[in-house]
């Protein structure tokens, strides 16, 4: 991005314009979208009624299919009470498949997008009884879904949930370099020299970090607002980048994740991904 000409407003406009068709308007209540069931959202079942065991495990949200192969090979999976270690084993929906002491079932794959509000922690449960993101999507579907990655308590914005273990692994593994775009509000204007320093890459206590793009928000009254695109999944990485140079992040909002934006989703509301959006995520390298 040209830092002199582009700016954050042109940057986000450019990144969302191409994906306009992927952002259906939100429903006024629960932001649910009715659509035909996609074959990509169902366990792949052969004409003989069988599904590969590694696919069964992935659809049950245990892990990716590659990891499932390792679990099967290690003898950690049983089918109808018998340990199965053979690769390529096929099972029926009605078979009793267990991983450890947990009985699994091949569920319909669900993909939910939430516009996370502040003061909610990204966890499935909390012994301290703090507000958790799962409470915001508890009525989204009957299947048990999990957050894809995490946003800290004070960070708002786009957060995905799914029971598709294989896709979740893909979206969070550093090897795939999935990009996230954040809108940052600082306690004081970011100097041009510091912006260029961040753009060139800085050294933090846990290693170097270089954003993919960074620019001032041209719609802001001053230079306290910045857009930064980054693919690192390191803990609190955006906040630490600015804190390293003496700035405090007042507000941090994730406005884009992979090919998705949170356009038209009010804070605290959710919607299901469209078939096209799911396919786009699965096509990511």
Backbone as a ProteinNet text record, in pm:
[ID]
protein_1_A
[PRIMARY]
XXXXXXXXXXXXXXXXXXXXXXXXXXXXXXXXXXXXXXXXXXXXXXXXXXXXXXXXXXXXXXXXXXXXXXXXXXXXXXXXXXXXXXXXXXXXXXXXXXXXXXXXXXXXXXXXXXXXXXXXXXXXXXXXXXXXXXXXXXXXXXXXXXXXXXXXXXXXXXXXXXXXXXXXXXXXXXXXXXXXXXXXXXXXXXXXXXXXXXXXXXXXXXXXXXXXXXXXXXXXXXXXXXXXXXXXXXXXXXXXXXXXXXXXXXXXXXXXXXXXXXXXXXXXXXXXXXXXXXXXXXXXX
[TERTIARY]
83.3	0	87.2	52	124.5	83	172.6	136.6	106.4	162.6	140.2	7.3	-35.5	-154.6	-273.1	-244	-352.4	-436.9	-380.6	-456.1	-543.5	-582.3	-660.6	-798.8	-859.4	-994.2	-995.9	-897.8	-890.4	-854.1	-770.4	-726.9	-844	-923.2	-1036.1	-1144.1	-1160.6	-1257.4	-1220	-1089.6	-1039.8	-1055.6	-1025.4	-1029.8	-1171.5	-1267.3	-1405.3	-1486.1	-1443.5	-1518.9	-1529.3	-1417.2	-1414.7	-1498	-1525.4	-1597	-1736.7	-1787.2	-1917.7	-2025.7	-2016.5	-2118.5	-2112.4	-2005.5	-1991.3	-2043.8	-2109.1	-2156.5	-2306.2	-2388.4	-2533.6	-2580.7	-2692.5	-2741.7	-2787	-2760.7	-2793.8	-2943.1	-2997.2	-3135.2	-3149.5	-3264.7	-3282.7	-3283.8	-3296.4	-3299	-3178.3	-3182.1	-3073.9	-2974	-2995.7	-2902.5	-2880	-2992.9	-2984.4	-3014.6	-2954.1	-2972.1	-3020.4	-3132.9	-3185.6	-3121.5	-3069.2	-3007.2	-3015.9	-3001.8	-3003.4	-2881	-2896.2	-2782.7	-2678.6	-2552	-2441.6	-2375.9	-2336.5	-2267.1	-2134.4	-2078.6	-1952.7	-1973.1	-2101	-2128.2	-2175.7	-2176.5	-2221.2	-2108.3	-2103.6	-2004.7	-2017.9	-1905.6	-1908.3	-1934.9	-2050.2	-2092.2	-2100.5	-2043.1	-2044.2	-2182.8	-2202.3	-2331.5	-2365.8	-2264.2	-2289.4	-2319.3	-2335.2	-2370.2	-2254.8	-2130.8	-2013	-1938.4	-1869.1	-1787.9	-1650.1	-1545.5	-1410.7	-1397.7	-1332	-1322	-1251.4	-1145.2	-1076.6	-1167	-1253.6	-1350.7	-1455.2	-1495.2	-1591.8	-1535.6	-1409	-1345.8	-1336.9	-1302.5	-1292.1	-1428.4	-1533.1	-1667.7	-1722.3	-1670.8	-1712.5	-1640.3	-1547.8	-1478.2	-1359.4	-1311.4	-1198.5	-1068.1	-1043.5	-917.9	-927.4	-816.4	-813.2	-805.1	-829.9	-823.3	-681.5	-582.1	-443.9	-411.7	-455.3	-432.5	-514.7	-633.6	-718.9	-650.8	-578.7	-505.1	-404.3	-338.8	-240.5	-308.7	-425.9	-500.1	-543	-591.5	-635.1	-516.7	-407.2	-287.9	-234.8	-254.7	-205.3	-296.2	-412.6	-504.7	-595.5	-610.1	-690.6	-838	-875.2	-1013.6	-1072	-1193.9	-1263.1	-1392.3	-1431	-1557.4	-1633.6	-1749.3	-1832.5	-1753.4	-1672.5	-1597.9	-1466.4	-1430.3	-1305	-1207.9	-1082.3	-978.7	-954.4	-953.6	-929.8	-799.2	-707.1	-577.5	-548.1	-638.4	-614.6	-655.8	-564.5	-594.8	-701.7	-791.2	-893	-1016.1	-1020.8	-1138.2	-1263.4	-1373.9	-1500.5	-1602	-1687.1	-1786.7	-1922.3	-2026.3	-2161.7	-2192.9	-2291.4	-2336	-2382.2	-2439.5	-2497.2	-2394.1	-2269.9	-2165.6	-2130.3	-2090.7	-2048.8	-1898	-1862.4	-1722.3	-1680.3	-1568.8	-1522.6	-1376.3	-1347	-1209.6	-1183.9	-1100.2	-1084.1	-1214.6	-1268.1	-1395.7	-1510	-1486.1	-1586.8	-1652	-1784.4	-1858.2	-1881.1	-1846	-1852.4	-1969.3	-2009.7	-2108.4	-2073.7	-2091.9	-2063.5	-2173.2	-2138.9	-2237	-2241.1	-2348.7	-2353.7	-2253.9	-2172.9	-2071.5	-2135.4	-2098.3	-2154.3	-2042.8	-2077.1	-1980.5	-2051.4	-2009.9	-2075.7	-1976.5	-2022	-1939.1	-2002.6	-1924.3	-1971.1	-1895.5	-1967.5	-1902.3	-1885.6	-1770.8	-1747.2	-1745.4	-1820.8	-1813.6	-1699.1	-1672.7	-1569.2	-1613.2	-1516.3	-1538.3	-1586.8	-1575.9	-1606.4	-1476.3	-1453.2	-1331.4	-1359	-1257	-1272	-1238.3	-1339.3	-1323.9	-1459.1	-1458.8	-1583.6	-1646.9	-1564.7	-1614.5	-1514.1	-1558.3	-1468.5	-1500.4	-1403.5	-1427.5	-1452	-1409.7	-1429.9	-1564.9	-1642	-1776.2	-1775.9	-1672.9	-1670.1	-1753	-1784.6	-1863.3	-1780.7	-1840.5	-1768.5	-1840.7	-1763.4	-1820.4	-1922.2	-1908.7	-2001.8	-2145.8	-2162.7	-2297.8	-2366.3	-2287.5	-2343.7	-2391	-2340	-2376.3	-2443.5	-2493	-2548.4	-2673.3	-2742.7	-2862.5	-2837.5	-2711.5	-2678.8	-2707.3	-2684.5	-2705	-2711	-2751.7	-2758.9	-2623.8	-2536.7	-2405.4	-2315.9	-2216.4	-2121.1	-2010.8	-1999.5	-1901.4	-1795.7	-1683	-1571.1	-1515.5	-1454.7	-1393.7	-1272.9	-1254.9	-1137.3	-1036	-932.3	-838.8	-904	-851.4	-906.3	-882.2	-970	-953.4	-951.1	-861.2	-854	-976.8	-989	-1109.5	-1146	-1047.2	-1074.1	-1074.2	-1051.7	-1052.3	-1189.7	-1238.7	-1369.3	-1351.8	-1463.1	-1459.2	-1486.4	-1443.9	-1479.9	-1416.6	-1503.2	-1458.7	-1540.8	-1472.4	-1539.7	-1559.9	-1666	-1693.3	-1727.7	-1683.1	-1715.8	-1694.1	-1748.7	-1716.7	-1637.3	-1590	-1506.5	-1360.5	-1314	-1179.1	-1071	-1092.3	-992.3	-977.1	-1088.8	-1081.1	-1026.6	-1066.9	-1017.1	-865.5	-812.7	-668.1	-600.6	-660.4	-604.7	-602.2	-708.3	-719.4	-630.4	-586.1	-505.3	-358.6	-323.7	-185	-100.6	13.3	98.7	143.4	152.4	200	111.8	-16.9	-109.3	-114.2	-61.1	-51.1	-182.5	-288.8	-418.8	-412	-454.7	-440.5	-559.5	-527.5	-630.9	-606	-713.4	-704.3	-765.1	-689.1	-732.8	-740.6	-839.8	-849.3	-802.3	-697.6	-632.8	-652.8	-693	-701.4	-599.2	-506.5	-397.2	-422.6	-347.6	-364	-300.2	-220.4	-157.3	-124.4	-106.2	-79.5	45.5	36.3	149.4	237.6	362.1	452.2	481.8	517.5	549.3	670.1	766.9	886.1	853.9	762.4	723.3	640	555.1	477.7	571.7	672.6	768.3	851.4	880.3	957.4	877.9	748.4	663.6	652.8	635	621.5	745.2	860.5	986.4	1010	939	956.4	1029.8	981.5	1045.8	1075.7	1164	1205.8	1138.9	1057.6	995	1068.2	1027.1	1097.1	1087.9	983.8	968.3	997.8	1069	1109.7	1062.6	1110	1076.5	933.4	872.9	738.7	730.9	676.3	659	517.7	437.9	300.2	297.5	189.4	173.8	147	66.4	35.6	5.7	29.4	-6.9	-28.7	-128.5	-157	-240.3	-234.2	-321.8	-464.9	-561	-701.1	-727.9	-746.7	-763	-893.7	-988.9	-1115.7	-1106.5	-1000.9	-983.9	-938.1	-963.9	-926.9	-776.1	-713.2	-568.9	-507.1	-383.4	-312.9	-309	-414.4	-424.2	-488.5	-547.5	-616.3	-539.7	-517.6	-432.7	-497.5	-475.8	-514	-389.3	-392.6	-276.9	-323.5	-261.9	-291.3	-174	-205.6	-101.1	-147.3	-55.8	-97.2	-44.6	33.1	85.1	-26.8	-17.6	-116.6	-61.7	52.2	114.6	27.7	36.7	-47.7	-32.3	-145.2	-151.8	-53	-29.2	76.4	54.4	-68.5	-94.2	-70.8	-123	-103	45.6	117.4	258.6	343.8	303.7	376.2	378	261.2	253.4	306.8	285.2	338.8	490.9	550.5	695.7	751.7	672.3	717.3	658.3	598.6	551.6	407.9	327.4	187.6	97	-18.2	-118.8	-234.8	-278	-391.7	-519.7	-593.3	-718.7	-832.6	-838.3	-939.3	-875.7	-916.3	-865	-982.1	-1003.6	-1119.1	-1072.4	-1103.5	-1068.9	-1181.3	-1150.6	-1253.3	-1252.5	-1144.7	-1139.1	-1059.1	-1103.3	-1033.1	-1041.4	-924.7	-920.2	-995	-1098.2	-1172.9	-1301.9	-1318.8	-1445.3	-1435.2	-1546.2	-1556.8	-1682.6	-1688.8	-1803.4	-1908	-1904.6	-1998.1	-2142.9	-2223.6	-2367.9	-2400.3	-2301.8	-2330	-2311.2	-2417.7	-2404.5	-2320.6	-2262.1	-2180.1	-2262.5	-2205.6	-2272.6	-2365.2	-2380.8	-2469.4	-2386.7	-2454.1	-2386.3	-2469.9	-2407.2	-2478.5	-2401.5	-2470.5	-2405.1	-2336.9	-2225.7	-2158.8	-2240.6	-2230.9	-2296.2	-2212.5	-2272.7	-2200.9	-2079.3	-2095.6	-1985.3	-1870.1	-1902.9	-1799.3	-1722.4	-1795.8	-1730.6	-1636.5	-1682.8	-1599	-1474	-1489	-1372.8	-1268.8	-1314.4	-1222	-1149.4	-1223	-1163.3	-1066.8	-1080.2	-991.4	-862.2	-853.7	-732.2	-613.1	-497.5	-379.5	-330.3
-117.9	0	123.3	222.8	347.5	430.5	449.7	516.8	663.7	726.3	866.7	891.4	798.7	820	735.3	616.6	521.4	556.6	539.5	563.1	444.3	440.1	326.6	321.4	439.2	438.8	379.9	415.7	358.2	210.6	176.8	37.8	-52.6	-13.4	-97.2	-95.5	17.1	23.5	-70.7	-75.9	-162.4	-309.3	-342.8	-483.7	-535.2	-445.6	-490.6	-480.5	-394.1	-374.7	-502.1	-573.3	-695.9	-805.4	-792.8	-898.3	-853.1	-752.7	-698	-803.7	-895.4	-999.4	-1099.5	-1094.4	-1189	-1132.8	-1019.7	-957.1	-931.9	-1033.5	-1015.8	-932.7	-861.2	-776.5	-860.3	-806.6	-880.3	-871.2	-976.2	-978	-884.5	-824.9	-726.4	-787.2	-919.2	-981.2	-1068.6	-1190.4	-1284.1	-1295.8	-1222.6	-1222.5	-1362	-1434	-1567.3	-1559.4	-1645.5	-1646.2	-1782.9	-1786.4	-1911.7	-1940.8	-2059.1	-2098.9	-2249.7	-2296.7	-2439.7	-2503.9	-2624.9	-2695.6	-2719.9	-2692.7	-2711.3	-2845.6	-2908.5	-3036.2	-3018.1	-2894.9	-2871.3	-2865.3	-2855.1	-2843.9	-2976.5	-3079.7	-3209	-3310.9	-3407.7	-3513.5	-3581.7	-3606.9	-3671.1	-3820	-3863.3	-4001.5	-4068.5	-4183.8	-4256.5	-4315.8	-4367.8	-4425.4	-4546.5	-4607.4	-4723.2	-4682	-4550.7	-4502.2	-4492.4	-4500.8	-4498.1	-4366	-4328.4	-4207.9	-4246.7	-4188.2	-4220.1	-4178.6	-4260.7	-4236.2	-4104.9	-4071.9	-3945	-3825.6	-3837.6	-3732.3	-3723.6	-3838.7	-3843.6	-3765.5	-3790.2	-3721	-3570.8	-3532.1	-3389.8	-3322.4	-3389.3	-3333.3	-3325.5	-3411	-3408.4	-3298.2	-3226.6	-3115.3	-3155.1	-3279.7	-3325.9	-3262.7	-3266.3	-3217.8	-3220.4	-3189.4	-3197.8	-3344.6	-3371.4	-3508.9	-3566.2	-3481.7	-3528.5	-3570.1	-3487.7	-3522.6	-3645.2	-3657.6	-3773.4	-3902.6	-3899.9	-4018.4	-4062.4	-3964.1	-3996.6	-4053.5	-3997.3	-4049.5	-4193.4	-4219.6	-4355.1	-4451.1	-4411.8	-4496.6	-4526.9	-4431.6	-4451.2	-4540.5	-4574.6	-4660.5	-4587.1	-4454.7	-4373.4	-4371.2	-4435.3	-4430.4	-4571.2	-4584.4	-4713.6	-4698.2	-4804.7	-4809.2	-4931.5	-4906.2	-5013.3	-5099.6	-5034.4	-5101.9	-5162.9	-5154.9	-5213.2	-5105.2	-5118.8	-5023.1	-5036.7	-4923.8	-4921.2	-4846.5	-4909.9	-4846.9	-4840.3	-4889	-4892.6	-4761.8	-4705.7	-4585.2	-4616.6	-4522.9	-4540.9	-4615.4	-4649.7	-4718	-4632.9	-4697.5	-4627.7	-4674.3	-4581.9	-4612.8	-4560	-4605.5	-4556.8	-4446.7	-4365.6	-4262.5	-4323.3	-4441.6	-4504.6	-4579.1	-4592.9	-4659.7	-4577.4	-4646	-4576.8	-4551.8	-4428.7	-4389.5	-4314.7	-4359.2	-4297.1	-4255.6	-4139.4	-4090.9	-4077.2	-4164.5	-4169.4	-4215.3	-4137.4	-4172.6	-4087.3	-4021.1	-3932.9	-3997.3	-4006.8	-4058.4	-3945.6	-3971.1	-3868	-3891.4	-3786.5	-3800	-3700.3	-3745	-3658.4	-3552.8	-3429.9	-3323.8	-3245.3	-3173.7	-3078.3	-2968.2	-2932.9	-2830.6	-2692.8	-2615.4	-2482.6	-2377.7	-2259.5	-2150.5	-2021.1	-1962.9	-1845.9	-1730.5	-1610.2	-1490.5	-1396.9	-1355.9	-1266.3	-1134	-1024.5	-894.6	-879.1	-921.2	-930	-792.3	-777.2	-653.4	-657.8	-546.6	-537.1	-609.4	-648.3	-708.3	-852.6	-918.3	-1061.5	-1136	-1246.1	-1322.7	-1438.6	-1472	-1576.7	-1711.5	-1773.4	-1904.9	-1972.6	-2104.5	-2178.8	-2176.7	-2154.8	-2146.3	-2067.4	-2018.1	-1939.1	-1963.1	-2014.5	-2042.2	-1915.4	-1799.5	-1673.1	-1608.6	-1678.4	-1633.6	-1498.5	-1475.2	-1355	-1376.4	-1268.7	-1278.6	-1346.5	-1445.6	-1521	-1508.9	-1520.6	-1504.8	-1612.8	-1730.3	-1839.1	-1803	-1717.3	-1678.3	-1596.5	-1535.4	-1451.6	-1533.1	-1655.7	-1739.9	-1869.6	-1872.7	-1996.6	-2043.7	-1952.4	-1990.4	-1999	-1994.5	-1992.5	-2126.3	-2235.3	-2368.1	-2471.1	-2591.9	-2699.2	-2765.9	-2757.6	-2820.7	-2742	-2811.7	-2746.2	-2682.9	-2551	-2477.8	-2415.8	-2380.8	-2326.4	-2202.9	-2109.7	-1992.5	-2033.3	-1964.2	-1984.2	-1877.9	-1917.7	-1819.3	-1747.6	-1628.7	-1556.4	-1406.7	-1330.5	-1186.9	-1161.5	-1075.8	-1052.9	-975.9	-964.7	-909.4	-771	-686.2	-548.3	-526.1	-631.6	-619.6	-656.3	-576.7	-600.1	-648.4	-686.2	-715.4	-859.1	-893.3	-1018.4	-1140	-1233.5	-1358.3	-1471.7	-1574.8	-1689.6	-1801.6	-1881	-2000.4	-2112.3	-2233.6	-2346.3	-2477.2	-2585.1	-2719.9	-2794.3	-2721.3	-2775.6	-2768.2	-2874.6	-2874.7	-2855.2	-2910.4	-2899.4	-2755.4	-2685.2	-2546.2	-2456.3	-2481.1	-2401.2	-2410.8	-2531.5	-2551	-2472	-2473.1	-2402.9	-2252.4	-2199.4	-2055.3	-2002.2	-2088.7	-2043.4	-2083.2	-2176.8	-2220.8	-2114.4	-2075.3	-1970.5	-2001.3	-2128.8	-2168.2	-2112.7	-2093.8	-2047.5	-1895.3	-1825.4	-1680	-1608.7	-1649.8	-1585.1	-1441.3	-1347.1	-1205.4	-1153.2	-1061.4	-993.8	-843.2	-767.9	-622.8	-562.3	-473.9	-411.4	-259.6	-201.2	-56.1	-23	57.2	86.7	233.5	260.2	395.8	408.7	504.2	522.4	640.4	645	752.7	883.5	878.9	999.1	973.6	1079.1	1061.4	977.7	890	807.9	891	907.4	986.7	914.6	993.1	934.2	841.9	882.1	799.2	664.8	665.3	540.5	453.9	517.3	441.8	370.4	442.3	382	274.3	295.9	196.2	66.2	79.7	-38.8	-108.7	-29.2	-85.2	-164	-118.4	-185.5	-309.7	-318.8	-433.3	-394.1	-440.1	-410.4	-540.4	-531.2	-646.9	-643.5	-744.2	-756.7	-862.3	-879.2	-972.7	-1116.5	-1148.1	-1284.4	-1295	-1197.2	-1205.7	-1088.7	-1083.6	-974	-985.6	-871.1	-868.3	-756.9	-789.9	-693	-705.4	-598.4	-605.5	-614.2	-665.4	-671.3	-532	-453.8	-316.3	-232.5	-103	-11	126.8	200.4	334	411.1	544.3	628.4	615.7	633.3	640.8	783.5	803.6	937.4	1003.8	923.7	980.7	1037.5	1005.4	1052.9	1197.9	1265.9	1406.8	1423.9	1323.6	1331.8	1196.4	1177.9	1054.6	954.8	959.4	860.9	731.6	733.7	615.2	556.7	425.3	356.3	225.5	185.7	53.2	-30.6	-153.3	-241.1	-380.9	-434	-570.4	-659.2	-770.1	-856.5	-1001.2	-1093.1	-1234.3	-1315.9	-1253.7	-1323.7	-1354.8	-1469.4	-1506.1	-1498.9	-1432.5	-1423.3	-1343	-1377.1	-1319.6	-1168.4	-1097	-951.1	-878.6	-933	-882.4	-738.4	-700.2	-562.7	-464.1	-494.6	-405.6	-392.2	-503.8	-500.1	-422.5	-421.9	-344.5	-196.5	-143.5	-1.3	29	-60.9	-41.5	-38.1	-113.2	-116.2	22.4	105.5	239.8	348.7	309.4	406.2	451.8	378.5	413.9	318.4	368.7	284.7	268.3	145.6	118.9	142.6	245.2	280.2	190	167.4	77.6	-6	-133.1	-223.2	-304.4	-293.9	-358.7	-437.5	-566.6	-646.8	-634.3	-575	-547.6	-649.1	-726.4	-827.6	-947.6	-1066.3	-1189.8	-1277.6	-1315.7	-1392.4	-1313.3	-1369.4	-1300	-1237.1	-1231.9	-1188.4	-1051.1	-974.8	-849.7	-855.9	-770.7	-771	-666.9	-625.3	-525.2	-569.2	-474.5	-494.6	-584.5	-619.3	-697.7	-606.2	-567.7	-482.2	-549.2	-469.1	-520.3	-614.5	-730.3	-827.4	-921.5	-902.4	-986.9	-1082	-1181.1	-1282.1	-1315.6	-1384.4	-1442.9	-1565	-1649.9	-1765.9	-1725.2	-1787.9	-1760.6	-1818.7	-1754.9	-1806.5	-1920.4	-1995.4	-2104	-2050.1	-1934.6	-1874.7	-1836.6	-1783	-1744.1	-1865.8	-1973.1	-2096	-2149.8	-2150.8	-2199.1	-2114.3	-1982.2	-1893	-1926.1	-1953.9	-1987.2	-2119.2	-2214.6	-2344.7	-2340.1	-2235.4	-2220.5	-2146.8	-2093.2	-2021.9	-2116.8	-2067.6	-2155.4	-2203.5
0	0	0	-81	-84.2	35.2	128.2	253	231	124.4	98.6	29	-55.8	-136.8	-91.4	-40.6	-16.6	103.2	221.8	342.8	377.7	503.7	552	488.8	466.3	409.9	269.9	185.5	52.4	58.9	156.7	173.4	206.4	307.3	347.5	240.7	169.6	61.7	-50.4	-79	-184.8	-148.1	-22.2	19.9	32.2	60.6	76.8	-50.9	-142.8	-265.6	-346.6	-356.9	-435	-372.7	-242.2	-171.8	-133	-202.6	-168.1	-167.3	-262.1	-272.9	-159.6	-79.2	30.5	161.5	159	282.3	275.9	291.5	287.3	404.6	385.6	492.1	610.6	728.7	850.1	879.3	937.7	980.9	1100.2	1118.9	1224	1362.5	1371	1503.8	1526.1	1480	1508	1395.1	1284.5	1172.9	1117	1101.2	1044.2	895.1	819.9	676.9	633.4	561.6	510.2	376.6	361.8	236.8	223.1	100.4	76.2	135.8	186.8	245.3	137.9	174	79.8	102.6	-7.3	7.8	79.2	76.2	146.6	296.7	340.5	482.5	542.2	463.2	510.9	501.9	593.2	580.9	446.4	380.7	250.1	268.1	217.7	234.8	98.9	87.1	-38.4	-63.6	-185.1	-221.2	-135.7	-75.6	10	154.4	176.2	308.7	405.2	356.6	442.5	429.9	536.8	541.6	595.1	540.7	589.1	735.2	813.6	957.2	987.9	912.1	939.7	911.3	811	781	890.9	943.3	1053.9	1173	1206.2	1319.4	1294.7	1171.4	1138.8	1146.9	1095.4	1099	1241.4	1327.3	1468.2	1545.6	1477.4	1541	1624.9	1608.6	1689.6	1642.5	1512.7	1457.6	1305	1238.7	1093.5	1050.6	922.4	873.6	883.3	859.1	869.7	1012.9	1108.3	1248.8	1287.9	1227.4	1256.1	1214.6	1102.6	1059.4	1165.6	1226.4	1330.6	1455.2	1489.8	1604.9	1579.9	1459.6	1424.4	1431	1372.6	1368.8	1508.1	1601.5	1738.5	1822.2	1767.5	1840.9	1936.9	1917.2	2009	1973.7	1862	1815.1	1810.7	1859.1	1851.1	1772.7	1704.2	1630	1677.9	1736.1	1792	1890.5	1971.4	2077.4	2034.9	1908.3	1861.2	1816.5	1855.2	1814.8	1665	1595.8	1451.9	1425.6	1354.8	1326.5	1176.6	1095.2	951.5	884.8	802.9	728.2	622.8	600.1	498.4	545.1	673.2	727.1	708.1	670.7	652.3	756.4	797.8	900.7	856.7	928	904.8	1005.1	970.6	1064.4	1196.4	1188.2	1306.7	1391.1	1342.2	1419.5	1543	1648.8	1769.8	1761.4	1733.8	1719.3	1844.9	1905.1	2028.6	2016.8	2071.1	2084.2	2233.4	2287.1	2432.1	2493.8	2586.6	2649	2594.1	2481.8	2423.1	2301.2	2303.7	2189.3	2089.2	1963.5	1860.9	1766.2	1697.5	1592.1	1482	1359.7	1244.9	1236.3	1265.4	1269.4	1138.5	1120.3	1011.8	1043.1	945.9	969.2	973.2	1074.1	1094	1089.7	1035.9	1024.1	1063.1	1173.7	1230.1	1240.2	1206.3	1220.1	1323	1422.5	1528.6	1522.6	1545.7	1565.6	1716.5	1765	1909.4	1976.7	2085.5	2163.7	2264.8	2326	2428.7	2555.6	2635.8	2768.7	2765.2	2650.5	2641.5	2613.1	2683.9	2661.8	2566.9	2488.2	2386.7	2447.4	2506.4	2567.2	2571.6	2588.8	2593.6	2732.6	2833.5	2971.2	3053.7	3168.2	3252.8	3399.4	3475.5	3618.1	3699.1	3646.7	3718.1	3683.1	3600.8	3564.6	3493.4	3411	3329.7	3203	3134.3	3012	2902.7	2836.8	2733.5	2599.5	2491.2	2357.7	2324.5	2384.9	2354.4	2390.8	2489.6	2528.7	2420.4	2332.4	2226.1	2105.7	2092.7	1977.6	2021.3	2143.2	2197.7	2122.8	2055.4	1980.5	1830.6	1789.6	1646.9	1578.8	1651.1	1592.9	1705.2	1671.5	1770.4	1791.6	1689.4	1699.3	1794.7	1849.5	1938.6	1854.4	1861.4	1782.7	1873.6	1812.7	1888.3	1817.5	1891.7	1828	1743.3	1631.8	1547.1	1587.3	1658.8	1713.3	1830.3	1861.3	1974.6	1960.9	2024.8	2041.3	2190.8	2237.2	2381.3	2430	2558.9	2622.2	2570.2	2548.5	2508.7	2358.1	2280.6	2135.4	2080.9	1988.9	1928.1	1784.3	1722.5	1580.2	1542.6	1422.3	1356.8	1424.3	1464	1524.6	1466	1417.7	1356.8	1458.2	1435.6	1514.3	1416.8	1447	1362.2	1436.5	1382.9	1429.5	1322.3	1223.1	1116.7	1161.4	1224.2	1279.5	1175.6	1057.7	951.6	905.2	883.5	839.5	949.6	1073.6	1185	1195.5	1175.9	1179.1	1068.7	951.9	837.6	860.8	920.2	939	1050.2	1138.8	1252	1243.6	1154.9	1146.4	1076.3	1135.8	1077.2	934.8	902.5	769.5	657.9	685.5	582.7	571.9	671.9	664.4	639.2	706.2	688.6	741.6	659.2	693.7	773.2	866.4	944.6	936	924.8	918	1043.4	1108.9	1233.2	1218.3	1282.4	1296.3	1437.7	1446.1	1574.3	1610.4	1734.1	1786.2	1899.2	1885.2	1980.1	2073.3	2182.2	2279.4	2232.8	2128.5	2072.9	1926.1	1848.4	1705.1	1679.6	1581.9	1540.8	1447.7	1483.7	1400.4	1270	1168.7	1038.8	1049.5	1131.4	1146.3	1210.3	1306.4	1370.3	1275.5	1194.4	1096.9	999.2	952.7	859.6	927.6	1055.3	1130.7	1144.8	1175.5	1186.4	1051.5	945.4	811.1	770.4	813.8	779.6	864.2	978.7	1068.5	1194.2	1307.5	1434.8	1509.3	1604.9	1683	1819.9	1849.4	1980.2	2062.4	2186.1	2274.9	2226.7	2148.8	2098.5	1949.3	1895.7	1755.6	1672.1	1550.1	1459.3	1410.1	1377.9	1322.4	1219	1104.3	996.6	942.4	953.1	901.9	750.3	697.7	552.6	496.3	569.5	528.3	652.1	642.1	749.4	689.1	738.7	686.7	787.7	779.7	859.2	808.3	899	860.1	815.5	686.5	631.1	672.8	724.8	768.9	910.7	981	1118.6	1119.8	1231.7	1244	1265.8	1322.2	1343.6	1311.5	1348.5	1313.5	1428.6	1510.8	1618.7	1570.2	1450.3	1398.7	1280.6	1289.2	1192.3	1151.1	1026.6	981.2	964.4	1013.9	1001.6	962.9	859.2	814.6	852.1	914.3	968.5	960	942	936.6	1053.7	1139.2	1256.3	1354.8	1420.8	1520.6	1661.6	1676.9	1810	1906.9	2033.3	2137.1	2147.4	2139.9	2155.1	2062.1	1944.7	1859	1816	1780.8	1735.8	1849.5	1965.2	2079.7	2113.1	2107.5	2144.9	2045.2	1918.9	1817.7	1855.9	1892.2	1924.8	2064.4	2158.4	2293	2291.1	2199.9	2186.4	2155.4	2088.9	2050.7	2140.3	2251.9	2350.1	2333.8	2258.9	2239.8	2317.3	2357.1	2420.1	2323.1	2302.2	2213.5	2292.2	2252.4	2319.7	2272.2	2140.5	2084.2	1974.3	1967.4	1865.3	1811.5	1680.3	1617.4	1495.6	1491.6	1375.2	1273	1158.7	1058.8	944.6	933.6	828.6	875.3	835.9	866.9	743.6	689.9	565	457.7	398.2	292.7	344.8	476.3	535.3	599	593.9	667.8	753.8	855.4	946.1	906.4	781.5	732.2	756.2	803.3	825.9	943.8	1024.9	1146.3	1267.7	1337	1455.4	1563.7	1647.5	1756.4	1844.9	1872	1957.7	1884.1	1751	1671.4	1584.9	1529.3	1448.9	1326.5	1233.8	1120.9	1072.9	997.5	939	808.6	779.2	652.6	537.9	424	305.7	248.2	157.4	92.3	17.3	-45.8	-121.4	-28.2	88.3	184.5	235.9	265.7	313	205.5	82.8	-26.3	-44.6	-26.4	-36.7	69.8	190.8	298.8	268	216.7	187.2	69.1	-14.5	-129.2	-95.8	26.5	65.2	60.8	15.3	5.6	140.3
[MASK]
+++++++++++++++++++++++++++++++++++++++++++++++++++++++++++++++++++++++++++++++++++++++++++++++++++++++++++++++++++++++++++++++++++++++++++++++++++++++++++++++++++++++++++++++++++++++++++++++++++++++++++++++++++++++++++++++++++++++++++++++++++++++++++++++++++++++++++++++++++++++++++++

